[in-house]
Amino acid sequence: MDIKAYIILSLVLFTIGIIGVLVRRNAIIIFMCVELMLNAVNLLLVAFSKMHALSSAAKASANFASDAQIFVFFIMVVAAAEVSVGLAIIVMMYRNVHTVDVNFLNRLKN
Amino acid sequence: MSIIQIIFLLLSVMAVGSALMMITSKNPVNSVLWLIVVFFAISGHYILLNAQFLAIVNIIVYAGAIMVLFLFVVMLMNLNAETEPVKNRRLQLIGITSGGALMLIIVSAISKIDVEQLVQINAGDSGLIKVLGMNLFKNYVLPFEISSVLFLSAMIGAVVIGKKEEIENKK
């Protein structure tokens, strides 16, 4: 497979995530779109790591191509921590204003 | 067209279509379920790239743990299509236009460059558990240990935020 196909696929998924963040008002759906963007980046990182596995430098060092996949692993770790805190904040917000509409969070404006 | 290209195309259509369904469906429960389909398609891509460890971790952590948490919160708040807040048409149009313009520009720029780099498909041992484990515990031990501290602080943070109401009531 060409690397370009993976770049375009990741870009399309990433922009769908951006459009979701811009269009929706439900805080949970906005949060899910952020997860989608993280996954698009993960897919691109894995594709690049497998692209480097074909290069001549990969034959010299065994760890050369797996570094990017370790990076993806750490992105997943941080995303899991982020989701637990973020959902706690959204539940807290729902308890206070009884809605998940992000437009109600404009108290700092005035 | 080889079998690899057909599988790639199928998984890509599945991922993009489910992502579009996720941001367009009115009911938040349906959105969560469509996002799980996206994660399964991305796991399929990982298996196609022979990154087996990440494919399994993606299913266990994302589809198994994170999305169950999302589903739990959505059902706890009893959200459905009636309670869904709707943005006005003008703002929706502006969002779709700006996002689509971004995608159009970057995709056309990427497709112009003539780099013929190939990706290793369904071969190579860089994604196997043995290689990744050796690399993780030899070269990346410190980030691994720091991530445990991160998890501890996230856990404490979630509990503190969740219990805030009771503390305020006692005062």
Chai-1 contact restraints between the chains, C-beta under 6 A:
chainA,res_idxA,chainB,res_idxB,connection_type,confidence,min_distance_angstrom,max_distance_angstrom,comment,restraint_id
A,M1,B,V119,contact,1.0,0.0,6.0,A-B,restraint_1
A,M1,B,I121,contact,1.0,0.0,6.0,A-B,restraint_2
A,I3,B,Q117,contact,1.0,0.0,6.0,A-B,restraint_3
A,I3,B,V119,contact,1.0,0.0,6.0,A-B,restraint_4
A,I7,B,I110,contact,1.0,0.0,6.0,A-B,restraint_5
A,I8,B,V107,contact,1.0,0.0,6.0,A-B,restraint_6
A,L9,B,S12,contact,1.0,0.0,6.0,A-B,restraint_7
A,L11,B,I106,contact,1.0,0.0,6.0,A-B,restraint_8
A,L11,B,V107,contact,1.0,0.0,6.0,A-B,restraint_9
A,V12,B,V16,contact,1.0,0.0,6.0,A-B,restraint_10
A,L13,B,A19,contact,1.0,0.0,6.0,A-B,restraint_11
A,T15,B,G99,contact,1.0,0.0,6.0,A-B,restraint_12
A,T15,B,L102,contact,1.0,0.0,6.0,A-B,restraint_13
A,T15,B,M103,contact,1.0,0.0,6.0,A-B,restraint_14
A,I16,B,A19,contact,1.0,0.0,6.0,A-B,restraint_15
A,I18,B,G99,contact,1.0,0.0,6.0,A-B,restraint_16
A,I19,B,I96,contact,1.0,0.0,6.0,A-B,restraint_17
A,I19,B,G99,contact,1.0,0.0,6.0,A-B,restraint_18
A,G20,B,I23,contact,1.0,0.0,6.0,A-B,restraint_19
A,L22,B,G95,contact,1.0,0.0,6.0,A-B,restraint_20
A,V23,B,Q92,contact,1.0,0.0,6.0,A-B,restraint_21
A,V23,B,G95,contact,1.0,0.0,6.0,A-B,restraint_22
A,R25,B,P85,contact,1.0,0.0,6.0,A-B,restraint_23
A,R25,B,K87,contact,1.0,0.0,6.0,A-B,restraint_24
A,I28,B,P28,contact,1.0,0.0,6.0,A-B,restraint_25
A,I29,B,S31,contact,1.0,0.0,6.0,A-B,restraint_26
A,M32,B,L35,contact,1.0,0.0,6.0,A-B,restraint_27
A,N39,B,I42,contact,1.0,0.0,6.0,A-B,restraint_28
A,L43,B,I42,contact,1.0,0.0,6.0,A-B,restraint_29
A,L43,B,H45,contact,1.0,0.0,6.0,A-B,restraint_30
A,V46,B,L49,contact,1.0,0.0,6.0,A-B,restraint_31
A,V46,B,A51,contact,1.0,0.0,6.0,A-B,restraint_32
A,A47,B,V119,contact,1.0,0.0,6.0,A-B,restraint_33
A,K50,B,L49,contact,1.0,0.0,6.0,A-B,restraint_34
A,K50,B,V119,contact,1.0,0.0,6.0,A-B,restraint_35
A,K50,B,Q120,contact,1.0,0.0,6.0,A-B,restraint_36
A,M51,B,Q117,contact,1.0,0.0,6.0,A-B,restraint_37
A,M51,B,V119,contact,1.0,0.0,6.0,A-B,restraint_38
A,A53,B,Q120,contact,1.0,0.0,6.0,A-B,restraint_39
A,A53,B,G124,contact,1.0,0.0,6.0,A-B,restraint_40
A,A53,B,S126,contact,1.0,0.0,6.0,A-B,restraint_41
A,L54,B,Q120,contact,1.0,0.0,6.0,A-B,restraint_42
A,N63,B,N135,contact,1.0,0.0,6.0,A-B,restraint_43
A,A65,B,S126,contact,1.0,0.0,6.0,A-B,restraint_44
A,S66,B,S126,contact,1.0,0.0,6.0,A-B,restraint_45
A,S66,B,V131,contact,1.0,0.0,6.0,A-B,restraint_46
A,S66,B,L132,contact,1.0,0.0,6.0,A-B,restraint_47
A,S66,B,N135,contact,1.0,0.0,6.0,A-B,restraint_48
A,Q69,B,A51,contact,1.0,0.0,6.0,A-B,restraint_49
A,Q69,B,L54,contact,1.0,0.0,6.0,A-B,restraint_50
A,Q69,B,G127,contact,1.0,0.0,6.0,A-B,restraint_51
A,Q69,B,L132,contact,1.0,0.0,6.0,A-B,restraint_52
A,I70,B,N135,contact,1.0,0.0,6.0,A-B,restraint_53
A,I70,B,L136,contact,1.0,0.0,6.0,A-B,restraint_54
A,I70,B,Y140,contact,1.0,0.0,6.0,A-B,restraint_55
A,V72,B,L54,contact,1.0,0.0,6.0,A-B,restraint_56
A,M76,B,V61,contact,1.0,0.0,6.0,A-B,restraint_57
A,V77,B,S147,contact,1.0,0.0,6.0,A-B,restraint_58
A,A80,B,V61,contact,1.0,0.0,6.0,A-B,restraint_59
A,A81,B,L150,contact,1.0,0.0,6.0,A-B,restraint_60
A,A81,B,F151,contact,1.0,0.0,6.0,A-B,restraint_61
A,A81,B,A154,contact,1.0,0.0,6.0,A-B,restraint_62
A,V83,B,I66,contact,1.0,0.0,6.0,A-B,restraint_63
A,S84,B,A154,contact,1.0,0.0,6.0,A-B,restraint_64
A,S84,B,A158,contact,1.0,0.0,6.0,A-B,restraint_65
A,V85,B,A154,contact,1.0,0.0,6.0,A-B,restraint_66
A,V85,B,G157,contact,1.0,0.0,6.0,A-B,restraint_67
A,V85,B,A158,contact,1.0,0.0,6.0,A-B,restraint_68
A,L87,B,V73,contact,1.0,0.0,6.0,A-B,restraint_69
A,A88,B,A158,contact,1.0,0.0,6.0,A-B,restraint_70
A,A88,B,I161,contact,1.0,0.0,6.0,A-B,restraint_71
A,A88,B,G162,contact,1.0,0.0,6.0,A-B,restraint_72
A,I89,B,I161,contact,1.0,0.0,6.0,A-B,restraint_73
A,M92,B,I161,contact,1.0,0.0,6.0,A-B,restraint_74
A,Y94,B,M77,contact,1.0,0.0,6.0,A-B,restraint_75
A,D101,B,P85,contact,1.0,0.0,6.0,A-B,restraint_76
